[in-house]
Amino acid sequence: MSPTFNIGDAKTRLSHPVTQAGEGRDVIIIRTIELLRRERKEHPSVSAVEIRAARDEGRA
């Protein structure tokens, strides 16, 4: 299984996942649901369908 880092961890310790990726390992960086909720509050016209589409396309 690939290691998973939330976006906050990746920002503070980015060199670790970058090193792993450089060694040919798969690295997954995720955004937490709280970040999506904040985005939703700031942009209430964004639907749940649009949020899922952004996630599926790697934009969230």
PLY file of the C-alpha trace (Angstrom):
ply
format ascii 1.0
element vertex 60
property float x
property float y
property float z
element edge 59
property int vertex1
property int vertex2
end_header
0.00 0.00 0.00
1.28 3.48 -0.85
1.97 5.89 2.00
-0.68 8.58 2.38
-0.04 12.12 3.63
-2.59 14.79 4.29
-1.85 18.09 2.59
-0.74 19.75 5.84
1.83 17.03 6.48
3.02 17.21 2.92
3.50 20.98 3.14
5.51 20.78 6.35
7.47 17.67 5.40
7.41 17.79 1.62
10.96 16.52 1.23
9.99 13.07 2.57
7.26 12.25 0.03
9.33 13.85 -2.75
12.28 11.61 -1.83
10.02 8.55 -1.82
8.60 9.47 -5.21
12.14 10.02 -6.51
12.98 6.49 -5.43
10.16 5.21 -7.63
7.65 4.65 -4.83
4.02 5.66 -5.21
3.05 8.54 -2.93
-0.52 9.73 -2.39
-1.23 13.23 -1.06
-4.79 13.84 0.10
-6.74 16.95 1.01
-8.77 16.64 4.17
-12.53 16.94 4.30
-12.18 20.04 6.52
-10.45 21.86 3.69
-13.29 20.94 1.34
-15.82 22.12 3.89
-14.04 25.49 4.16
-14.07 25.78 0.39
-17.78 24.99 0.39
-18.47 27.74 2.95
-16.54 30.26 0.89
-18.23 29.15 -2.35
-21.69 27.91 -1.38
-22.81 27.66 -5.00
-20.49 24.68 -5.50
-22.53 21.50 -5.40
-21.54 18.19 -3.86
-21.43 16.77 -7.39
-18.91 19.44 -8.41
-16.79 18.73 -5.33
-16.77 14.99 -6.13
-15.85 15.73 -9.74
-12.97 17.95 -8.59
-11.80 15.15 -6.29
-12.03 12.55 -9.01
-10.10 14.78 -11.40
-7.38 15.42 -8.81
-8.29 19.07 -8.33
-9.32 18.64 -4.68
0 1
1 2
2 3
3 4
4 5
5 6
6 7
7 8
8 9
9 10
10 11
11 12
12 13
13 14
14 15
15 16
16 17
17 18
18 19
19 20
20 21
21 22
22 23
23 24
24 25
25 26
26 27
27 28
28 29
29 30
30 31
31 32
32 33
33 34
34 35
35 36
36 37
37 38
38 39
39 40
40 41
41 42
42 43
43 44
44 45
45 46
46 47
47 48
48 49
49 50
50 51
51 52
52 53
53 54
54 55
55 56
56 57
57 58
58 59
